[in-house]
Amino acid sequence: MKLLLLIPAVLLTGCISMPVKQKFPDVPKELLNSCPDLKQAEQTEEFSNVLKTITENYSKYHECKITVDTWIEWYKLQKEVYNK
């Protein structure tokens, strides 16, 4: 008889929810890279060389901006999911 009373008690203890510790997700490695340093224009009288440096710096800036914007978007999304 005691066994019949013990079985439901054991089964009901399995229904008690245990607290779950959430872990904030790790950052993708692509988003941890630093932005590259911009190049200094060489001392020259040729405008084409200066223009080439400006164009390279402009491209580097926009690539870095895309990475930073992606990082911000990823972080906001993960934080929102984490807080739910």
MISELUM-655207 format. One line per field, with one value per atom (N, C-alpha, C): x, y, z; residue in one letter; atom name. Coordinates in steps of 0.2 Angstrom, whole numbers, always signed. Example, Ala and Ser with C-alpha at 12.3 -4.5 7.8 and 13.67 -1.06 7.14 Angstrom:
x +66, +62, +66, +64, +68, +64
y -28, -22, -16, -11, -5, +0
z +39, +39, +39, +35, +36, +39
aa A, A, A, S, S, S
at N, CA, C, N, CA, C
END
This chain:
x +4, +0, +4, +10, +14, +17, +19, +22, +17, +11, +6, +5, +7, +7, +13, +19, +25, +26, +23, +23, +21, +15, +12, +16, +19, +23, +29, +33, +39, +37, +32, +30, +28, +25, +23, +29, +34, +40, +44, +43, +46, +42, +36, +33, +35, +39, +42, +47, +46, +51, +57, +63, +69, +71, +74, +76, +82, +81, +86, +90, +97, +101, +103, +101, +102, +109, +112, +118, +118, +120, +120, +125, +122, +126, +133, +138, +144, +144, +149, +149, +152, +149, +152, +159, +164, +171, +172, +168, +169, +167, +163, +161, +166, +171, +176, +183, +183, +189, +189, +195, +195, +195, +193, +194, +201, +203, +210, +212, +218, +220, +220, +218, +218, +225, +226, +233, +234, +240, +242, +244, +242, +244, +252, +255, +262, +263, +269, +271, +273, +268, +269, +265, +267, +264, +259, +259, +254, +247, +242, +236, +233, +235, +232, +234, +240, +242, +238, +237, +233, +226, +223, +216, +216, +221, +221, +220, +224, +224, +217, +214, +208, +203, +203, +198, +199, +205, +206, +203, +205, +202, +195, +192, +185, +181, +185, +182, +183, +189, +190, +185, +183, +178, +172, +169, +163, +162, +168, +168, +167, +171, +171, +164, +161, +154, +149, +150, +145, +146, +152, +154, +151, +152, +149, +142, +139, +131, +129, +132, +130, +131, +136, +137, +132, +130, +124, +118, +116, +110, +110, +116, +116, +115, +118, +118, +111, +108, +101, +96, +97, +93, +94, +100, +102, +99, +100, +98, +90, +87, +80, +77, +81, +79, +81, +86, +89, +84, +81, +77, +70, +68, +61, +60
y -6, +0, +6, +6, +12, +13, +8, +8, +12, +11, +14, +22, +24, +31, +34, +30, +33, +34, +30, +31, +38, +40, +46, +52, +51, +57, +58, +52, +53, +56, +54, +56, +64, +66, +73, +77, +75, +79, +80, +76, +77, +83, +86, +91, +98, +98, +104, +107, +113, +116, +119, +117, +120, +126, +131, +137, +135, +138, +137, +144, +143, +148, +149, +155, +157, +160, +158, +160, +165, +171, +176, +173, +173, +170, +173, +169, +172, +176, +181, +185, +181, +182, +179, +182, +178, +180, +185, +185, +190, +197, +198, +204, +207, +203, +205, +208, +208, +211, +219, +221, +229, +231, +238, +241, +242, +242, +243, +250, +251, +258, +261, +267, +271, +273, +273, +274, +282, +284, +291, +292, +297, +299, +300, +298, +299, +306, +309, +316, +315, +317, +317, +323, +324, +330, +327, +320, +317, +316, +319, +319, +312, +308, +301, +297, +298, +294, +296, +302, +304, +302, +302, +300, +292, +289, +281, +280, +284, +283, +285, +290, +292, +287, +284, +279, +273, +271, +265, +266, +272, +273, +274, +276, +277, +270, +265, +258, +255, +256, +253, +255, +262, +265, +261, +261, +258, +251, +247, +240, +239, +244, +244, +246, +251, +253, +247, +243, +238, +233, +231, +227, +229, +236, +239, +239, +240, +240, +233, +228, +221, +219, +221, +220, +223, +229, +232, +229, +227, +223, +217, +213, +206, +207, +212, +213, +214, +219, +221, +215, +211, +205, +200, +198, +193, +196, +202, +205, +204, +206, +205, +198, +193, +186, +184, +186, +184, +187, +193, +196, +193, +189, +187, +181
z +0, +0, +0, +4, +4, -3, -6, -13, -18, -17, -21, -20, -14, -12, -14, -14, -16, -23, -27, -35, -37, -35, -37, -34, -28, -25, -29, -32, -36, -42, -45, -52, -52, -46, -46, -45, -42, -41, -47, -52, -59, -62, -60, -63, -60, -55, -52, -57, -59, -64, -60, -63, -60, -63, -60, -63, -68, -74, -79, -80, -80, -81, -88, -90, -97, -98, -104, -106, -112, -111, -117, -122, -128, -134, -135, -137, -139, -146, -146, -152, -158, -164, -170, -171, -172, -173, -178, -183, -189, -186, -181, -178, -172, -171, -166, -169, -175, -179, -178, -177, -177, -184, -184, -191, -192, -199, -201, -200, -199, -199, -206, -207, -213, -216, -222, -225, -225, -224, -225, -232, -235, -241, -242, -247, -248, -250, -248, -250, -258, -262, -269, -272, -278, -282, -287, -287, -292, -288, -291, -288, -288, -293, -294, -288, -286, -280, -274, -273, -267, -268, -274, -275, -274, -275, -274, -267, -263, -255, -253, -255, -253, -254, -260, -262, -258, -256, -252, -245, -242, -236, -236, -241, -241, -241, -245, -245, -238, -235, -229, -224, -224, -219, -220, -226, -227, -226, -227, -225, -217, -214, -206, -204, -207, -205, -206, -211, -212, -206, -204, -199, -192, -191, -185, -185, -190, -190, -189, -192, -191, -184, -181, -174, -170, -171, -167, -168, -174, -176, -172, -173, -169, -162, -159, -152, -149, -153, -151, -152, -157, -158, -152, -151, -146, -139, -137, -131, -130, -136, -136, -134, -138, -137, -130, -127, -121, -115, -116, -111, -111, -116, -116, -112
aa M, M, M, K, K, K, L, L, L, L, L, L, L, L, L, L, L, L, I, I, I, P, P, P, A, A, A, V, V, V, L, L, L, L, L, L, T, T, T, G, G, G, C, C, C, I, I, I, S, S, S, M, M, M, P, P, P, V, V, V, K, K, K, Q, Q, Q, K, K, K, F, F, F, P, P, P, D, D, D, V, V, V, P, P, P, K, K, K, E, E, E, L, L, L, L, L, L, N, N, N, S, S, S, C, C, C, P, P, P, D, D, D, L, L, L, K, K, K, Q, Q, Q, A, A, A, E, E, E, Q, Q, Q, T, T, T, E, E, E, E, E, E, F, F, F, S, S, S, N, N, N, V, V, V, L, L, L, K, K, K, T, T, T, I, I, I, T, T, T, E, E, E, N, N, N, Y, Y, Y, S, S, S, K, K, K, Y, Y, Y, H, H, H, E, E, E, C, C, C, K, K, K, I, I, I, T, T, T, V, V, V, D, D, D, T, T, T, W, W, W, I, I, I, E, E, E, W, W, W, Y, Y, Y, K, K, K, L, L, L, Q, Q, Q, K, K, K, E, E, E, V, V, V, Y, Y, Y, N, N, N, K, K, K
at N, CA, C, N, CA, C, N, CA, C, N, CA, C, N, CA, C, N, CA, C, N, CA, C, N, CA, C, N, CA, C, N, CA, C, N, CA, C, N, CA, C, N, CA, C, N, CA, C, N, CA, C, N, CA, C, N, CA, C, N, CA, C, N, CA, C, N, CA, C, N, CA, C, N, CA, C, N, CA, C, N, CA, C, N, CA, C, N, CA, C, N, CA, C, N, CA, C, N, CA, C, N, CA, C, N, CA, C, N, CA, C, N, CA, C, N, CA, C, N, CA, C, N, CA, C, N, CA, C, N, CA, C, N, CA, C, N, CA, C, N, CA, C, N, CA, C, N, CA, C, N, CA, C, N, CA, C, N, CA, C, N, CA, C, N, CA, C, N, CA, C, N, CA, C, N, CA, C, N, CA, C, N, CA, C, N, CA, C, N, CA, C, N, CA, C, N, CA, C, N, CA, C, N, CA, C, N, CA, C, N, CA, C, N, CA, C, N, CA, C, N, CA, C, N, CA, C, N, CA, C, N, CA, C, N, CA, C, N, CA, C, N, CA, C, N, CA, C, N, CA, C, N, CA, C, N, CA, C, N, CA, C, N, CA, C, N, CA, C, N, CA, C, N, CA, C, N, CA, C, N, CA, C, N, CA, C, N, CA, C, N, CA, C
END
